[in-house]
Amino acid sequence: MVNPWLAMETGTDPAERTRTLRHAHEAFLAGGPVAHPVRQVVADSWRRSASARATLDGPVPIDLDEPELRAYRDGHPLARAMPVFRDLLGTIAHDGAHVLAVCDPQGRMLWVEGHPGVRRHAERMNFVPGARWDERHAGTNAPGTALAADHAVQIFATEHYNKRVQQWTCAAAPLHDLRTGRLLGAVDITGGDHLASPHSLALVQATARAAEAHLDSYAKHPAPTAHLTVLARDEAVLVTDGRSLRLGRRHSEIVLLLARHPEGLTGDQLATLLYGERDVRPVTLRAELSRLRHVVGPLLASRPYRLTRTVETDADAVETDLTTGDLSAALRGYRGPLLPRSEAPGVCRLRSLLEDRLRRSVLTHRTPETLRLWADTPWGEHDLEVWEALKATARPGDTTPASTATRLRTAYGLPQRPQRPGNVRSPNLRTGAPPRERRRDRPDSDGELSWPVTRTPVPPTP
């Protein structure tokens, strides 16, 4: 009996099937019935896609930006299954002409990994982390249809509803929580016509079953979590296996970057995040990683470089508080900038993203408590926009916000005229900019950065 979830029988000419399916697809879009040789699972999916008005020739939408995606997927149950996906499909994806993808129950891509050239090609149709690949948005495709049908399935070339995707073939299988039966998402491999074989469908099905078993075992015997302290410290502290390890600056950067990329990083990717565009020999990075392995032992794995268990950071806790809407807790947990002296591009970006997100939240909520929590810090005491917002919310008799805002406007060389809070458009009003001179002293004896600052604002140089 023919397996209805397989795209083609052995011996079928892919080119001829592509042409036949394209004619059937065009006839359906013109208002006709779904004709032979379209499989029933594909016919049903085309009808669902048409009913939902899924895009026919455009990119799928991006649902999650990078900060949202990182926070969401780090806490997703499938994050713990990524080692299984990489072991069973990752090497094949990197070595072959296809990519490994994992999505949540809503079809939002959480991880897309594989050969860099194939990934770049897939990016043209927004097959990227954060994109929405359920049938309602992307039309018929293996991960979206596997979720809709709750069954492993192959989708071949012109079986895809969206014409932009019809050069690809994919196979996907849904994943469930074995204890509750809850749908967790789907695992997928996407590539060329060579994936239209019984082997690829069997492979993703076996991978899904292995991942489900792994998650079930984890639920019964959870692996211990390590913790990394990086806020207001130049040298991070790693707590793992009952030990507290003070890491050097470069090792602090490496562990932080790997903690933020639980899927792992190639040597080139890690080097770019650490050194930017500088011409650094690969042996330099390998030597750093070798020294780090002597410090953290089996916590560090390679191919790709990754951490073998979850490493939570104090910065993660701040982001979680922001995500859940507890701004006061986020501000209290934010002890200072993330690895303040690091110049690694990847770390600088993480530091800026967190600080910007906090500051935006403070100015959006505009409550006296949260404005004051920000203003009464070394990184907020010269933030004119915050002080003017605080002036607008000050209680009668509280002259400090007004006097501080006046002093800062003078230091910035701005006119003393009434302005609505939030409408300041003058330069250098962001955290960490003049008029003050921030003096970053050396870390104290336990590696924590002290924050002595010049209290008198220094006007910007004309």
N, C-alpha and C positions, 0 to 999 in steps of 0.2 A: 504493500500500500504506500502511495506517495505521501511523504511528510508535508503537510500543508504549510509548515512554518519555514521550510527551505525555499530559497529563491528559485533554484533550477535543479532539474535532474542531471545526473552525471551524463556527459556527452552532448549536452545542449550547446548550440553555437551562441556565445554571448552577444556577438554583433547582431545576429538575426533576432534574438530575443529583445535586444535593446530597441530595434526598429519597430517590432510588433507592439511592444508595450508603449512606445512613444505615440503610435497611431491610436491606440486604445485610450491613452491619456488625453490626447487632443480631442478625440471624439467625445469623451466624457465632459471635458471643459466646454465643449460646444453645445452641451445640453442633452447628449445621447446617453444611453444606458452603458454600464460597464460591460465590456465585451470580453470574450475569450482572447488571450489566455491569462487574463488577470486573475490572480489567486483571490479567494474569498476574503482572506485577512487584509489584503491590499485594497480590494473593492470597498470593504467596510470602512477602511481608514480614509480612502479618498472621499467617501460620502461625509464622514465626520469632519474632514478638513474643509470641504466645500461649505458645509453647514456653519462652521466656525469662521468662515472667510479668512482662512490662513493665507499668508502671503504666497503668491504664485511665482514671483520672479524677483524677490527682494531679500535683503538680509533679515535675519531674525532679530528681535529686540534684545538689548542688553538689560537685564533686570537688576544686576548687582554691580556697583562700582567696586573698585579694589578694596577699600577699607571695609565695606559691608561684606564683601565676599570672604575676605580673610577671617573676619570675626565669625561669620556664619559657618563656614566650612570647618574651622578649627574646632567648633563645638558639635559638629555633625557626627552621628554614630559611624558613618562610613569612613571618617578620617582614620579610625582604628583598623579598618580593613585595607588601607592603602598598601601596606607591605605585602599582603596577599596578591592584590591586583598587579603590583609591580613584579613580584616574583614569577607569576604565571603568565602575564601578558606584557609586562613592561619591556623586557629584553627583546621580545619579538617585535614590539612596536618600534623600539629604537633602531633595531637592525633592519627591519623591513620597511615597506612603503605604506605604512598606515599608522594610526594614532590610537592610543588608549584614552577613553573618556569615561568619567563617572558623573552621574547626575542625581539630583534629589527627586522626590516623588512628583514635584511640579515641573520636572524637565529642565531645571536650571543646572547648567554645567558647573560642576565644582572643580574638577581637574580635567585637563586635556594635556596629554603627554605623548612623546614619541619623537620620531625623527624630525629635526628642526626644519628641514625643507618641506616635509609634508605638513607640519604644523603651520608654516607660513602660508602654504596653499590653502589650508582649511580656514585660516583667518579671513580669507576673502569672502566667505559666506557666514562670518561671525560664529564659526564653530570654535568658540573660545570660552574660558571660564567666565561665569556670570551671565552667559546668554541663555535664552529661554527656548528649549528644543522640544517642548510638548507639541502634540498634534495641533492644538488650537492656534499656536503661533507659527510653527515651522512646517505644518503639514505632515504627511507621511514620512517617517524616518525611523530607523531601528530603535533608538532609545525611546523616542516619543510613543511609537506604536507598541513597544514592549510594555511600557507603563500603562497604556490604554487597554491593551488586551490582557495584561498581567501574565505574559508568556514570553519565552525566548523566541526571537524572530530574526530573519534576515530580510533586508530590503535591498533590492538590486537596482542600481542605475535608474532607469526611467520608471521604476515603481515609485520613486520619490514624487511627492506632490509638487514641491517647489522645483521649478526648472533649474534654478541655480545649483541645486544639489544633485542633479541627475548624472553627473560624471562620477559620483561616488557610490560605493557599495558598503554596507555596514551590517553588523550582527550585534545584537544586544540581548541581555537577559535581566529580568527584574530581580531585586534582592529584598528579602523579608527578615523581620525579627522573628526568629524561630519560636520564641516564647509567646509572643502575642499575635503573630501573623501580620503585623503592621508592615505596609510597604515602605521600604527605606529609600529606594531609588533604583538605578539601573547601571550596569557596566556595559561598555560598548567598545567594539573595535571598528574603525572606519578606514577605508582605503580604496583600492581598485577592484576590478572584476575578479581578481584571484580570491577574494573573500567569499565569493558566491559558491561555497563548497560545504558539504556536510561537516568537514573538519572545523571550520571557523565557528559554526553554530554550536557544535559540541564543546569547543574550547571555552566559549563565553559561558555556556551553561555550567560546565565543570568549575570555572572560576567563581561564578556566583555561588554555587553550593559550598565551595571551600571558604569563601568569605563569610557566608552565613554561619558556618560551623565555627569559624574563628571568632566572630562576634559573640556567638553563644557561649563559647569557652571564656571569652574575656569577661562577659557579664557575671560568670560564676567565679572567676579568679582574675580580677582586674590587676593589670600591671601597675606598679607604683609610679607615681608622677614625680618628676623632678621639678625644682623651682629655681628660677634665675632672677636675681635682683639687679636691675639696670638703671632705675631712675635715680638721678642725682649722683651717679657713681661713674667714675672713669674706669674702674676695675670691677667687673660684675662678680657677684657671689653666687655660686651654683651649689644648691643643696640636693644631694642625691645619695641614695643608699645609706642614709644616716650620717653622711659626711658633709661638711661645709668647705667648699673649695673656693679660694679667691683666685680668679683668673687674671692673667695679664691682659693688656689692652687689646691686642690682636685676637687673642683667644676669646675675649669677651664678645668682640664683634662677630667672630665666626659662629659661636654658639647661639647668639641672638638671631643671626640671619638664618641659621638652620632651624631654630625653633619656630621662626616665622614662615618657613617653607618645609612643612612636614613631609611633603612629597619628595623632597630631596633636590639637590642642585648638582649640575655637572661642574667639572673643574672650571670651565670657561665662564659659566654663569656666576659661580662664587667669586672668581677673580674679578669680574666686572663689578660686582657689588662691593668688593673690598678695595679695589685699586682704581676703578674707573677706567679711563682711557690710557692710563700709564702703561708703558711697555714693561711688563713684569714677566720674568721667565716662569714657566710652569713649575720648575723645580722649587722656586721660592714658596709657592703656595703648598706644594706637597710637603716641604720641610715643616711649615707651620702646622699642617694637619697631623704630621707624624708626632710633633712635640705635644700637640693637643691630645692625641690618642694616649700618650703616656700619662697624661693627667686624668682624663675622664674614662679611660679604659673602653669597655664594650659599648658605652653610650654612643660612640661615634662609629658609623658604618660608612662604606664607600660604594661607588657604582650604582646610583649616584651618591654623593656625600649627603648623609642624613643622620638624624638622631634616632636611636632605636626605641625610644619611649617618648611620651609626651613631656615636654618641658614648658611649664607655665611661667610667665613672667609677671612682675608687678605692673608692667605696662598693659598686659592683657587684662588684668583686673580693672584698671582704669577704663579701658575700652568696653569691657562688659558692663560696667556701671553706666557709661554713656549710652550704650545700646538699650539698656533696660530703663533709661530715663532718670536714673538717680545721679543727677549732676553734682549734688552736694558731696556724695560719697566719692565720686570721681575726682573732685577737686581736693578732697582730703587725702586721697590716695596718691595724688600726683605730687611727689616729693621734689620734683625738679626735672629738667630735661633728660632725655634718654641718652646714656653714655655721652655726656656733654662735650668732651674733648675729641671724640671720634670724628675723623674726616673721611671715613669710608662712605662712598656715595649711597650705598644701600642703607646704612645706619642713619645718615643725615636725612634721608627721605622719610624713614620711619619716625625720626625725631620730629621733623617738621609736620608730618601728617597728624601725629598725636597732639602736638601743641596747637595746631590750627583747628583741629576738631574741638578741642576743649574751649578755645577762645571763642569760636563761632557759637558754641552752645551757651557760653556765658552771656554773649551779646544777644542771643536769640531769646533766652529766658528772661533776662533783665530783671531778676529779683534782687533786692538789696543784699540778701544773704550770699548769693553766689557771686555777685559783682564784688562784694567786699572780700570774699575768700580769694578771688583772683587778684584784686588790687593790693592786698596785703602780702604779696610775695615779691621776691627779688625780680621775677620776670614780669610782674604786673604793675609794679609801683610807678612806672613811667609810661603806662599805656593810657594815652590821653582819651581815646575813645571809650574805654571802660570807665575812667573817672568822670567823664561827662555824662555817661549813662547813670553812674552812681549819683551824680549831682541831681539828676532829674527824679530819682527815686528816694532822695534823702528825706529823713524826718525833719520837721520844723526844728530849728535850732542847731542842727548838725551842719556846721559850716566847713568841715574838713574837705568834703568832696569839691565844693565850689572853689575853695582857696587852692586846693591842689590842682584843679583843672586850670585855674587862672595862671598859676605858676608855670605849669607845663606849656600852656599856650605862649607865654612869654619866652620860655626857653626855646620853643620851636620857632619863634619869630612870627607867630600867627596873630591876627588881630583879635582883640578882646571884644567879640560881638556875640550876641546870643546865637546859638546853633541848636537845632533839634538833635538829640542824641542819635547816633548812628549815621548822621549825614556828614561826618568829618571825612574830607577827601584829601587832607594834606599828607605829604610824604613822611615816611619814617615813624608812623604811629603804631607799628606792629611791635609785638613783644621782642625784646632783645636788641632794639635799635637805639641810636642816640635819641634823646640828649644825654643820657647818663653814660658813663664809662663803666662797663662791667669788668671787674677784675677777677679772673678765675685763678685762684691760688692753687697750689699743689694739693693733691688729696691728703687728707690727714692719715693717721697711722693705720686706719682700717680700710683705706681706699675710698672713703666717701668724700665727695667734693664739697668743700665749704663755699659759701656764697657771700663773701664780703663785697660790698658794692660802694661806689661813690654816691653818697646821698644827695649831693647838690647837682642838679641837672646841668649838663654842659651843652650850650647851644650848638647846633650843627655848624660846621665850617661852611661859609658861603661858597 
